[in-house]
Structures are given as structure tokens and as C-alpha cells.
Amino acid sequence: MSSADTSPDGPADDERTTPRATVAARLTGPGRYPRPVVSLADAEWVWRELGVEALRPGAKPEVVRLAVIVGLTRATGARYGDLLRVRAEDLDLGEVGAHTGEGSVLVRHGKHRTVREHRLAPEVVLVLRHWMDVRLELAAELEGSVPRALLLTVHHTHDNGTTVSSGLPITKQGLVLSWRRFALRTNARYGALRPPLPTRFEQVRRAWTEAGVPDLGREVASAVASVEPSSASEK
């Protein structure tokens, strides 16, 4: 038996630092998060709630977009900044009209923009297909082509006194405010019936990454990453 097997401190460093462990650590983030992370059961409830609401007839575009954000985060471990770099062409949702199966997405993770291809479960593909139709409607009033960014604004916004149309790439602040609105509405709706949701989505994301839920994917050539889409504010 090797010394690594008998060591009270567990496996040696080179055994712990496997590619899978390294990727998982990147998804979770460095060190201990200063705010309490929700339980895995509560995080899964959020996904089920939004996944169902997004597919109801007449669902608001913001709900559909939020379901996309939650579904992609659960599937890939991506943070807001990573999601903002996802473009429509980074998705593989299978053939249009075909029975919904698994798909895939390319995500550029972290400050080094490490490109990884992640598997998408059929239920995430279903929500994404619906969002692709919604985003086309949102960008219908824009001149020219639809923005390449996957996540677009769903409301008309104001920038220095000028009205900005919906259907433009959203910013990180827009995502922050969107989740906060959902959390506050949900907490008011359910009251004492269930634990309140935090107003910071990171406390939900970490429940999945710490439990090893996201697909770690496979790293692909960095040449796949190109110019990042520009963003428009949404408040």
C-alpha cells in the first residue's frame, strides 16, 4: 500500500488535482462563499418552477429568459459573465420539429474564456427552443439582423433620455435585477410555505456546482471563441 493510501490527510496533491476536480473547482469558484448557499432541493425547485412557468401559454418573456438562465447555469455551472458571452450559434438544439432530445452549448468560462462544450438535457433544450422563438419576436422592431447574443432585453429601456428598444443584448446588471424581481415575487407569493429565495443568484448557482450537478463538458479549441457580443442595459 502506498504512502498516499495510508496518509491521514488523504490522497496526494497530484491525485486530488485531476482534470475533473480542477474544472469543478473553477465552476464553484475560489474559497468559501461568504453568503449561505441554498439547499440542493431548493435549487432544484427553482429550476422546476421556472421550467414549467416558461412553457405555459402566455408566459412573459422575462420568465422564459430566466428559465433559460437557470437551465443553462444548472447544466454548465456558468456564471452571469459566462452566460452573457453565449451566442445563438453556440447552441445545438437538434433538428427543428424533431422529438426533443439532448443538445449542447459552448460556454466561454472565466477570465481566460476557456471554451467548453456542455451537454444539455431534453428539458433544457425544450425551454431554449421556446426562447429562440421569443427572442426573434423581441428583436422584430430592430433594424438589421437579430443580435448574436443569446440573452436579450425583454423591455424597452432608457439610456440618457433615449428610449432603447427591446431585443438588444442584456447586461450583467439586467440579469441581476431580473433574478431579484423573481426572488421577491416568489417570496411574497409563497410566504411561510417555503424557505425564502436569496436575492443573489450566486447562492443558488453554488448549490448545483458544490453538489456536482453541472456537466463538466469537454474543452474545445480556443479558436471557437471570437468577438464577444455587446450589451445593452436593462433596468
C-alpha positions in Angstrom: 0.0 0.0 0.0 1.4 3.4 -0.9 2.0 6.2 1.5 -0.7 8.2 -0.3 -3.2 5.5 0.6 -2.2 5.5 4.3 -1.8 9.2 4.8 -4.3 10.7 7.3 -4.6 13.7 5.0 -5.9 11.7 2.1 -4.6 11.3 -1.4 -1.5 13.2 -2.5 -1.9 16.6 -4.3 -1.3 15.1 -7.7 -4.1 12.6 -7.2 -6.6 15.2 -6.0 -5.9 17.7 -8.8 -7.4 15.6 -11.6 -8.8 17.4 -14.6 -12.4 16.8 -13.4 -11.6 18.2 -9.9 -9.9 21.2 -11.5 -12.8 22.0 -13.7 -15.3 21.5 -10.8 -13.2 23.9 -8.7 -13.4 26.5 -11.5 -17.2 26.2 -11.7 -17.6 26.5 -7.9 -15.2 29.4 -7.5 -12.2 30.1 -5.2 -12.6 29.7 -1.5 -15.7 29.7 0.7 -18.6 31.8 -0.5 -19.4 34.4 2.2 -23.2 34.1 1.9 -25.2 30.9 2.7 -25.9 28.7 -0.2 -29.4 27.4 -0.6 -30.1 23.6 -0.3 -29.9 21.5 -3.4 -33.6 20.7 -3.0 -34.4 24.4 -3.1 -32.2 25.0 -6.2 -33.9 22.1 -8.0 -37.3 23.6 -7.0 -36.3 26.9 -8.7 -35.5 25.1 -11.9 -38.7 23.1 -11.9 -40.8 26.2 -11.1 -39.3 28.3 -13.9 -39.1 25.4 -16.4 -42.9 24.8 -16.0 -43.8 28.5 -16.0 -41.8 29.3 -19.1 -43.7 26.8 -21.2 -47.2 27.9 -20.1 -49.2 29.7 -22.8 -48.8 33.4 -22.5 -45.6 33.2 -20.3 -43.9 36.5 -20.0 -40.6 36.8 -22.0 -38.7 37.6 -18.8 -39.9 34.4 -17.2 -38.8 32.4 -20.3 -35.4 34.2 -20.3 -34.9 33.5 -16.6 -35.7 29.8 -17.2 -33.0 29.8 -19.8 -30.5 31.3 -17.4 -31.4 28.9 -14.7 -31.4 25.9 -17.0 -28.0 26.8 -18.5 -26.5 27.5 -15.1 -27.7 24.2 -13.8 -26.4 22.4 -16.9 -23.0 24.1 -17.2 -22.2 25.9 -13.9 -21.8 29.1 -15.8 -21.8 32.5 -14.0 -23.6 35.6 -15.4 -20.5 36.8 -17.3 -20.1 33.4 -18.9 -23.8 33.4 -20.0 -23.5 36.8 -21.5 -20.8 35.5 -23.9 -23.1 32.7 -25.2 -24.3 33.4 -28.7 -27.3 31.9 -30.5 -24.9 29.9 -32.8 -23.3 28.3 -29.7 -26.4 26.2 -29.3 -27.1 22.8 -30.8 -30.7 22.0 -30.1 -31.2 19.3 -32.7 -33.3 19.4 -35.8 -36.4 21.7 -35.8 -39.6 19.7 -35.5 -37.8 16.6 -34.3 -38.6 14.9 -31.0 -36.8 16.9 -28.3 -33.6 15.1 -27.3 -30.3 16.2 -25.8 -28.4 19.2 -27.1 -25.2 21.0 -26.4 -23.9 24.5 -25.8 -20.5 26.2 -26.0 -19.6 28.3 -23.0 -16.6 30.6 -22.5 -15.8 30.2 -18.9 -14.0 32.7 -16.6 -11.5 35.4 -17.3 -9.4 33.1 -19.6 -12.5 32.4 -21.7 -11.9 28.7 -21.6 -14.3 27.2 -24.2 -16.1 24.0 -23.1 -18.9 22.1 -24.7 -21.6 21.0 -22.3 -24.4 18.5 -22.7 -28.0 19.9 -22.4 -30.8 17.7 -21.1 -34.0 17.5 -23.2 -36.0 19.7 -20.7 -33.4 22.5 -21.1 -33.5 22.1 -24.9 -37.3 22.5 -24.8 -37.0 25.8 -22.9 -34.3 27.0 -25.2 -36.3 26.2 -28.3 -39.1 28.3 -26.9 -36.8 31.1 -26.1 -35.3 31.2 -29.6 -38.9 32.0 -30.9 -39.4 34.6 -28.2 -36.1 36.4 -28.9 -37.0 36.7 -32.6 -40.2 38.4 -31.6 -38.3 40.7 -29.2 -35.9 41.8 -31.9 -38.6 42.2 -34.6 -38.5 46.0 -34.3 -34.8 46.3 -34.6 -33.2 47.4 -37.9 -30.9 44.9 -39.4 -30.3 41.4 -38.2 -31.1 39.8 -34.8 -28.2 40.3 -32.3 -25.9 37.2 -32.0 -26.1 37.3 -28.2 -28.4 34.6 -26.8 -29.8 36.7 -23.9 -31.7 39.8 -25.0 -33.6 42.5 -23.2 -37.3 42.0 -22.9 -38.4 45.5 -22.0 -37.9 48.9 -23.6 -35.2 50.7 -21.6 -33.9 54.3 -21.3 -30.4 55.4 -21.9 -29.5 59.1 -21.2 -33.1 60.1 -22.0 -33.3 58.0 -25.2 -35.7 55.0 -25.4 -33.9 51.9 -26.3 -35.9 49.1 -28.0 -36.2 45.6 -26.5 -34.3 42.7 -28.2 -30.8 44.1 -27.5 -28.1 42.1 -25.7 -28.6 42.4 -21.9 -26.0 43.4 -19.4 -25.0 41.7 -16.1 -26.9 44.3 -14.2 -30.0 43.4 -16.2 -29.6 39.8 -15.2 -29.1 40.7 -11.5 -32.3 42.8 -11.5 -34.3 40.1 -13.3 -33.4 37.5 -10.7 -34.1 39.9 -7.8 -37.6 40.6 -9.1 -38.3 36.9 -9.4 -37.0 36.2 -5.9 -39.0 38.9 -4.3 -42.2 37.9 -6.2 -41.8 34.3 -5.3 -41.1 35.1 -1.6 -44.2 37.2 -1.5 -46.3 34.5 -3.2 -45.3 31.6 -1.0 -44.6 33.4 2.3 -44.0 31.0 5.1 -44.9 28.0 2.9 -41.3 27.5 1.8 -37.8 28.9 2.5 -37.3 32.4 1.0 -35.1 32.7 -2.1 -32.0 34.8 -1.8 -31.8 37.9 -3.9 -28.4 36.9 -5.2 -28.5 34.1 -7.8 -24.9 33.0 -6.9 -26.3 31.4 -3.8 -28.4 29.2 -6.0 -25.8 28.5 -8.6 -23.3 27.3 -5.9 -25.8 24.7 -4.7 -25.5 23.0 -8.0 -21.8 23.3 -8.5 -21.0 22.2 -5.0 -23.2 19.1 -5.5 -21.6 18.3 -8.8 -24.8 18.7 -10.8 -23.4 20.6 -13.9 -22.0 18.7 -16.8 -18.2 19.5 -16.8 -18.2 19.1 -20.5 -15.1 18.9 -22.7 -12.6 21.7 -23.6 -12.6 22.6 -27.2 -10.2 24.7 -29.3 -9.9 28.3 -28.2 -10.3 29.3 -31.8 -14.0 28.7 -31.3 -14.2 31.8 -29.1 -14.4 35.1 -31.0 -15.6 38.6 -30.5 -18.0 38.9 -27.5 -21.4 40.4 -28.2 -22.0 43.9 -27.0 -24.6 44.5 -24.3 -27.4 47.0 -23.6 -28.5 47.9 -20.1 -31.9 46.9 -18.8 -33.4 48.3 -15.6 
